Amino acid sequence: MKLRVSSSQRRILSQASLALCLALISVAYVRLFNPGAFTDAYSPSKRPLPIYCVDTDEKKVAISFDAAWGEEKTDEILSILEERNIKSTFFLVGYWVDKYPERVQQIYEAGHEIGNHSTTHPHMSELSDSQIIQELNGVADKIEKLTGKRPDLFRPPYGDYDDSVVTVSRAQGYECVQWDCDSLDWKNLGVEPMIKQVTQNVKDGSIILFHNNSQYITQALPTILDTLLAEGYEIVPVSELILRQDYWIDHTGMQHANSESGESDG
């Protein structure tokens, strides 16, 4: 049986063939002259970035608390963590350390990690390099005096940074750390919205952001932690999640281990 094709059908087939050829030529052109267009998500960032999360096959996440205002809920937070045998990272501001030195020691003695959250909580991108160094080392000196251990993680206040903030902090011996899962506790939206915000957005390798004195933290935190544990997550301090060497960071802020052919950002 011979298939008959009308002139209009031949014209449509011809146009479709031409469109396909042009599309293949375009792809070939881009691959030849702009190969990065196909690999940006898997290539090292072209600028220095903080670590937002970690590419890992392990079901592991880190939780962190920023402490800049108030300390009334610190006892209960530590009890909630202790009941579940969970260690976390507290990023402390210098004037908070000055005001609550006994809390700093309490957090540290409970086995939690202490990170640097600047001395005065400024917008770091507005500072000169020397001012950045002062902000970093001012609070680090205070923490070291109280605990005997100098912090080596830094979280920029407000999540505000530029290339200089990241570069200078790393040159000073700090790994610059952000987050990819924001509890939004600072918006005071309520217990249930806070629980959903974390449990629905967390993934393997996430760094979760809380604040130590947010309105609903002690009400929402137990359910969040119990949900994550029930889902099989191991919850660790930031330093036990991130890589310290032989890594690179993609344009989303995800940290990856180096492959033999990969590039290093660390």
C-alpha positions as CSV (number, residue, x, y, z in Angstrom):
1,M,0.0,0.0,0.0
2,K,1.5,3.3,-1.0
3,L,1.1,6.2,1.4
4,R,-0.1,9.4,-0.3
5,V,1.0,12.7,1.0
6,S,-0.7,15.9,-0.1
7,S,1.2,19.0,-1.0
8,S,0.1,20.8,2.2
9,Q,1.3,17.9,4.3
10,R,4.6,17.9,2.4
11,R,4.9,21.6,3.1
12,I,4.2,21.1,6.9
13,L,6.8,18.2,7.0
14,S,9.3,20.3,5.3
15,Q,8.8,23.2,7.7
16,A,9.1,20.9,10.7
17,S,12.3,19.4,9.3
18,L,13.7,22.9,8.8
19,A,12.8,24.0,12.3
20,L,14.4,20.8,13.8
21,C,17.6,21.4,11.8
22,L,17.7,25.1,12.9
23,A,17.2,24.0,16.5
24,L,20.0,21.4,16.3
25,I,22.3,24.0,14.7
26,S,21.5,26.5,17.5
27,V,22.3,23.9,20.2
28,A,25.6,23.0,18.4
29,Y,26.5,26.6,18.2
30,V,25.9,27.3,21.9
31,R,27.8,24.2,22.9
32,L,30.7,25.2,20.8
33,F,30.9,28.9,21.7
34,N,29.2,29.0,25.1
35,P,29.5,25.6,26.8
36,G,29.0,27.1,30.2
37,A,25.3,27.7,29.3
38,F,24.8,23.9,29.8
39,T,27.0,23.5,32.9
40,D,26.5,26.5,35.1
41,A,24.5,24.6,37.7
42,Y,27.4,22.1,38.0
43,S,30.4,24.5,37.7
44,P,32.2,26.5,40.3
45,S,30.8,30.0,40.8
46,K,32.7,32.8,39.1
47,R,32.6,34.9,42.3
48,P,33.3,34.0,45.9
49,L,30.1,32.8,47.6
50,P,29.2,31.6,51.1
51,I,28.1,28.1,51.7
52,Y,24.3,27.9,51.6
53,C,24.0,24.1,51.7
54,V,26.0,20.9,50.9
55,D,25.6,18.4,48.1
56,T,25.5,15.1,49.9
57,D,24.0,11.6,49.6
58,E,23.7,11.4,53.4
59,K,20.4,12.3,55.0
60,K,22.0,15.0,57.1
61,V,21.2,18.6,57.9
62,A,22.5,21.3,60.2
63,I,20.5,23.7,62.4
64,S,21.7,27.1,63.5
65,F,20.5,29.9,65.8
66,D,21.5,33.5,65.3
67,A,21.7,35.4,68.6
68,A,21.6,39.2,68.5
69,W,18.7,40.2,70.7
70,G,17.4,38.7,73.9
71,E,18.2,35.4,75.7
72,E,15.1,34.5,77.6
73,K,14.4,31.4,75.6
74,T,18.0,30.1,75.5
75,D,17.4,27.7,78.5
76,E,14.4,26.1,76.9
77,I,16.1,25.8,73.5
78,L,19.1,24.0,75.1
79,S,16.7,21.7,77.0
80,I,14.8,20.8,73.8
81,L,18.1,20.0,72.0
82,E,19.5,18.0,75.0
83,E,16.3,15.9,75.2
84,R,16.9,14.8,71.6
85,N,20.7,14.6,71.9
86,I,21.1,17.2,69.2
87,K,24.0,19.6,68.8
88,S,23.7,22.8,66.8
89,T,25.6,26.0,66.0
90,F,24.9,29.4,67.6
91,F,26.1,32.4,65.7
92,L,26.7,35.2,68.3
93,V,27.0,39.0,68.0
94,G,29.6,40.8,70.0
95,Y,27.2,42.9,72.1
96,W,25.1,39.8,72.9
97,V,28.3,38.2,74.2
98,D,29.0,41.2,76.3
99,K,25.5,41.3,77.8
100,Y,25.1,37.5,78.3
101,P,28.6,36.0,78.9
102,E,27.1,33.3,81.1
103,R,24.9,32.2,78.2
104,V,27.9,31.9,75.9
105,Q,29.6,29.6,78.4
106,Q,26.3,27.7,78.9
107,I,25.9,27.1,75.2
108,Y,29.5,26.0,74.8
109,E,29.6,23.8,77.8
110,A,26.4,22.1,76.5
111,G,28.5,20.9,73.5
112,H,27.2,23.3,70.9
113,E,29.3,25.1,68.3
114,I,29.7,28.8,68.5
115,G,30.0,30.9,65.4
116,N,30.8,34.5,64.6
117,H,27.9,36.8,63.7
118,S,30.0,40.1,63.8
119,T,30.7,42.5,66.6
120,T,28.0,45.1,66.1
121,H,25.6,43.4,63.5
122,P,26.2,45.9,60.6
123,H,25.5,45.5,56.9
124,M,28.9,44.0,56.1
125,S,28.8,44.9,52.4
126,E,29.0,48.6,53.4
127,L,32.3,48.2,55.3
128,S,35.9,48.5,54.2
129,D,38.2,45.5,54.4
130,S,39.7,46.8,57.6
131,Q,36.3,47.3,59.1
132,I,35.3,43.8,58.1
133,I,38.3,42.5,59.9
134,Q,37.5,44.5,63.1
135,E,33.9,43.1,63.0
136,L,35.2,39.6,62.7
137,N,38.0,39.6,65.2
138,G,36.2,41.8,67.8
139,V,33.6,39.2,68.7
140,A,36.0,36.3,68.1
141,D,38.3,37.7,70.8
142,K,35.4,37.9,73.2
143,I,34.2,34.3,72.5
144,E,37.7,32.9,72.8
145,K,38.2,34.6,76.1
146,L,35.0,33.1,77.5
147,T,35.3,29.6,76.0
148,G,39.0,29.1,75.2
149,K,38.0,28.3,71.6
150,R,38.1,30.8,68.7
151,P,35.2,30.5,66.2
152,D,36.0,29.6,62.6
153,L,32.5,30.0,61.1
154,F,31.1,33.4,60.1
155,R,27.5,34.3,59.2
156,P,27.0,37.8,57.9
157,P,24.3,39.8,59.6
158,Y,21.1,40.1,57.6
159,G,22.6,37.6,55.1
160,D,24.3,40.7,53.6
161,Y,27.6,40.2,51.9
162,D,29.6,41.0,48.8
163,D,32.8,39.6,47.3
164,S,35.0,41.4,49.8
165,V,33.1,40.1,52.8
166,V,33.5,36.5,51.7
167,T,37.1,36.9,50.6
168,V,38.3,38.8,53.7
169,S,36.5,36.4,56.1
170,R,38.1,33.4,54.5
171,A,41.5,35.1,54.6
172,Q,41.0,35.7,58.3
173,G,40.3,32.0,58.8
174,Y,36.5,31.9,58.8
175,E,34.3,29.9,56.6
176,C,31.4,32.1,55.4
177,V,28.1,30.3,56.0
178,Q,24.5,31.2,55.1
179,W,21.4,29.0,54.9
180,D,19.1,27.5,52.3
181,C,16.1,26.7,54.7
182,D,14.8,29.8,56.5
183,S,12.3,29.0,59.3
184,L,11.0,32.6,58.8
185,D,10.7,32.7,62.6
186,W,11.7,36.4,62.5
187,K,8.4,37.1,60.7
188,N,6.4,35.9,63.7
189,L,3.9,34.1,61.5
190,G,2.9,31.5,64.1
191,V,3.8,28.0,65.1
192,E,2.3,26.0,62.3
193,P,3.6,28.3,59.5
194,M,7.1,28.0,61.0
195,I,6.8,24.2,61.2
196,K,5.6,23.9,57.6
197,Q,8.3,26.3,56.3
198,V,11.1,24.1,57.6
199,T,9.6,20.6,57.1
200,Q,8.4,21.3,53.6
201,N,11.6,23.0,52.4
202,V,14.4,21.0,54.0
203,K,16.5,18.6,52.0
204,D,19.7,16.6,52.3
205,G,22.5,18.9,53.1
206,S,20.4,21.9,54.2
207,I,21.5,24.5,56.7
208,I,18.4,25.7,58.6
209,L,18.1,29.2,60.1
210,F,16.5,29.9,63.4
211,H,16.8,32.8,65.9
212,N,17.3,32.1,69.6
213,N,14.7,34.6,70.8
214,S,12.1,34.5,68.1
215,Q,8.5,34.6,69.3
216,Y,7.5,31.0,68.5
217,I,10.8,29.2,68.6
218,T,10.3,27.1,71.7
219,Q,6.8,26.1,70.6
220,A,7.7,25.1,67.0
221,L,11.2,23.7,67.5
222,P,10.2,20.4,69.2
223,T,7.8,19.4,66.4
224,I,10.3,20.5,63.7
225,L,13.1,18.4,65.2
226,D,10.9,15.4,65.9
227,T,9.6,15.5,62.3
228,L,13.1,15.6,60.9
229,L,14.3,12.8,63.1
230,A,11.3,10.7,62.2
231,E,12.1,11.2,58.5
232,G,15.6,9.8,59.1
233,Y,17.6,13.0,59.2
234,E,20.7,13.3,61.2
235,I,20.9,16.8,62.7
236,V,24.4,18.1,63.3
237,P,26.3,21.4,63.9
238,V,27.3,23.3,60.7
239,S,30.9,22.3,61.0
240,E,29.9,18.6,60.8
241,L,28.0,19.2,57.6
242,I,30.2,21.4,55.5
243,L,33.5,20.4,53.8
244,R,36.6,22.1,54.9
245,Q,38.9,21.4,52.0
246,D,38.8,20.0,48.4
247,Y,35.5,21.6,47.5
248,W,33.9,24.0,45.2
249,I,30.7,26.1,45.4
250,D,28.2,26.4,42.5
251,H,26.3,29.6,41.7
252,T,23.5,28.6,44.0
253,G,25.8,28.4,47.0
254,M,25.8,24.6,47.2
255,Q,29.1,23.2,48.3
256,H,30.4,20.1,46.4
257,A,33.3,17.8,47.0
258,N,36.0,18.0,44.3
259,S,36.1,15.3,41.7
260,E,39.4,14.4,40.1
261,S,38.7,16.9,37.3
262,G,36.9,19.4,39.4
263,E,38.1,22.8,40.5
264,S,38.6,23.9,44.0
265,D,37.1,27.0,45.6
266,G,38.4,26.2,49.0
